[in-house]
Amino acid sequence: RARLPDPELPLRWAAWFEEQGDIVGLPENHCARYRSQREQVAAVWANNQRTLLTTEEHIAALDEWCGEFSEDNCFEEDEGDSGREATSPRCSGTACASGVASLLRRLLRRCPRLGGSA
């Protein structure tokens, strides 16, 4: 969460630009256009932040829901042609949710923006 961009930052840039524009005598419409662009950027950043945080909540809820399943509910071991152990899916109903939950946990651990470590 700390690495997400601050949606207020573009608005601070616009305020700074207006101050500097007044000092050097930039036309007012230049400053207004710049402010309008920064407001659009701020809105996009705020929307992206809301989307990422909501996605994080949904993934956490899915992980919690899938937590009751273990990975061995979804796979069984058998002997391959080379004599090594191989896994083959034997999924039935919601047992495969454990595989999805395991994948989501690994992704969350790798994604610094969602609280994991790279």
C-alpha positions in Angstrom: 0.0 0.0 0.0 2.9 2.3 0.7 4.2 1.9 -2.8 1.0 3.0 -4.5 1.2 6.5 -6.0 -0.4 9.3 -4.0 -3.4 10.5 -6.0 -3.0 14.0 -4.5 0.6 14.4 -5.9 -0.5 15.6 -9.4 -2.7 18.3 -7.8 0.3 19.5 -5.8 2.3 19.6 -9.1 -0.5 21.7 -10.6 -0.4 24.1 -7.6 3.4 24.4 -7.9 3.2 25.0 -11.7 0.6 27.7 -11.2 2.8 29.5 -8.6 5.8 29.2 -10.9 3.7 30.3 -13.9 2.6 33.5 -12.0 6.3 34.2 -11.2 7.5 33.9 -14.8 4.4 35.3 -16.4 3.0 32.2 -18.2 -0.4 32.7 -19.9 -3.2 31.7 -17.6 -4.7 29.2 -20.1 -1.4 27.2 -20.0 -1.7 26.8 -16.2 -5.4 25.9 -16.5 -4.6 23.3 -19.1 -1.8 21.8 -17.0 -4.1 21.8 -13.9 -6.8 20.0 -15.9 -4.4 17.4 -17.1 -3.1 16.8 -13.5 -6.7 16.5 -12.2 -7.3 13.8 -14.8 -4.1 12.0 -13.7 -5.1 12.3 -10.1 -8.5 10.8 -10.9 -6.9 7.8 -12.7 -4.5 7.2 -9.9 -7.3 7.3 -7.3 -9.3 4.9 -9.4 -6.3 2.5 -9.8 -5.7 2.6 -6.1 -9.3 1.8 -5.2 -9.2 -1.1 -7.8 -6.0 -2.5 -6.4 -7.2 -2.4 -2.8 -10.5 -4.0 -3.7 -8.7 -6.7 -5.7 -6.5 -7.3 -2.7 -9.6 -7.7 -0.5 -11.2 -10.1 -2.9 -8.1 -12.2 -3.2 -7.8 -12.4 0.6 -11.4 -13.4 0.9 -10.9 -16.1 -1.8 -7.8 -17.3 -0.1 -9.7 -17.6 3.2 -12.6 -19.4 1.5 -10.2 -21.8 -0.2 -8.1 -22.4 3.0 -10.2 -25.3 4.1 -9.0 -27.3 1.0 -5.5 -28.9 0.9 -3.5 -29.3 -2.2 -3.5 -33.1 -1.9 -7.3 -33.0 -2.4 -6.6 -32.0 -6.0 -3.6 -34.2 -7.1 -2.7 -37.8 -6.7 0.8 -39.2 -7.2 1.4 -42.0 -9.7 4.4 -43.6 -11.4 5.5 -42.1 -14.7 7.2 -43.9 -17.6 10.6 -42.8 -16.3 10.0 -44.2 -12.8 9.8 -40.7 -11.3 6.7 -39.7 -9.4 4.3 -37.6 -11.4 1.2 -35.8 -10.5 -2.1 -36.1 -12.3 -5.2 -34.1 -11.6 -8.2 -35.9 -10.1 -10.3 -32.9 -9.5 -13.9 -33.2 -8.4 -16.1 -30.2 -7.5 -14.5 -27.6 -5.3 -11.3 -29.7 -4.6 -9.5 -27.8 -7.4 -10.0 -24.6 -5.5 -7.0 -25.5 -3.4 -4.8 -25.3 -6.5 -6.2 -21.8 -7.2 -5.7 -20.8 -3.6 -2.1 -22.0 -3.7 -1.4 -20.1 -6.8 -3.0 -16.9 -5.4 -0.9 -17.3 -2.2 2.3 -17.6 -4.3 1.3 -14.5 -6.4 0.5 -12.5 -3.3 3.9 -13.3 -1.8 5.7 -12.1 -4.9 3.7 -8.9 -5.4 5.2 -6.1 -3.2 2.2 -3.8 -4.0 -0.1 -6.2 -2.4 2.0 -6.8 0.7 4.3 -9.5 -0.4 8.1 -9.4 -1.0 9.6 -9.4 -4.4 
